Amino acid sequence: LERVHGFTFGDSLDESKKNKWLDFKARLNKILSMTEPWSLILDDALANSFIAPATDDIKDDHQLIFEEYERSWEQNEELGLNDIDTSSADAAYNSTGVTSNENPQE
C-alpha cells in the first residue's frame, strides 16, 4: 500500500488520517508476522470460495470453521433473486414425484 499510494500518505495528510494509517499499518504488520491472532471471514453469497484445510482431513483442522447460512433479503435483491418466479419449475419438479430427499439420478 505504501508503495502504490506513497504520496497519498505523505506529509500533506492531516494528522488524524495519518494516525489511522499508521495504526492500520502496525496492526497489519502484526497480522502478517503472526504475532497477533486474526480471523478471516468470507461472506460469500454465491458460495464461490474455497479454503483448503491445513490437514488431510477437514475434521482435524480445528482452526477452520465453516457455517451454513441463508442469504439476507438484501443479498438476494442485489443478486436479482427476489424477482425470480420458480413456480412453473417447482410444479414440473413436483409432478415427477421426486421429493427433496430423493436423488433423481438414482
N, C-alpha and C positions, 0 to 999 in steps of 0.2 A: 504494500500500500504506500509505503514511504517513497519507493522508487517511482511508482506510477503517478502518485499525487503529491510529490515532494513540494512543489510550490504552493499547493493548497494549504499545507500545514506549516508554512513558513512564518516569518516574523510579523506579517501583516494580519495573522489570525488573532481574533480577540481572545483574551485570557481565558474565559470560561470554555470556549470551544477548544482551545489548546489544551486545557487541563483534561477535558473529556477525551481528547485524542490520546494524551499521554497515559491516562488511566486505562483506556481500551488497549493500547499497545502493551502496557505492563501485564494486564490480565491475559492477553493473547500469548505473550511470551511464556507466562506460567503454564498455560494450557499446552503449548507446543513442546515445552521442556518436561511435561508430565509432572510438574511439581504441584499442580492444583487439579483436583478431580473435576470432571466435567461430564455432561450428558449431551448426546446428540439426539434431538427429537425430530423425526421426519413426519410431517403432516402431509401425507401423500394421498390426496383424494381419489386418484385413479389407480393406486397400487402399482406404480411403475418402478418402485425402488426395491433393491435387494441388498441386504447387508449379510455378508458371509460370516458364519460363526468362526471364532478363533480356534475351535476344537473340531475334531472329526464328527462328533455327534452334537447337534444343536442343544440337546438336553444337558450336556456337560458344560456349556458356556454360560456361566452364571452372571456374566456382565451384560449379556444380550437379553433384552426384554422386548417382547412384541405384544401388541394389544390389537384386538379387532375392534373396530368402531364403525358407527354409521356416519355417513357424511351429514353435515348440517344442511338445513334448508338453503342457506346462503351458498354453500359449496355446490349443491345441486343446481341452484339458479345460475351460478357462474358457468357451470358446465352445460347448461341448457337441458338438464334432465327433468326439471319440474314441468315442462310443457310437453313431454313425450306421452303420447297416448298408446299404451300397450294392450288395450282391451281386446283387440282383434287377435293379437299374438297369444294372449292369455287364453282366449276362447279356443283357438286352434290347438294349443298345447294341452289344454284340459280335455278336449274332445278325443285325444289319442288314448286317454285312460292312464297316462303317466302321471304319477304324483311326484312331488318334490323330493321324496325319499328314495325313489327308484332311479336307476341308471338306464336311460332309454337306449343305450348302446349294448346292453347285455341281452 
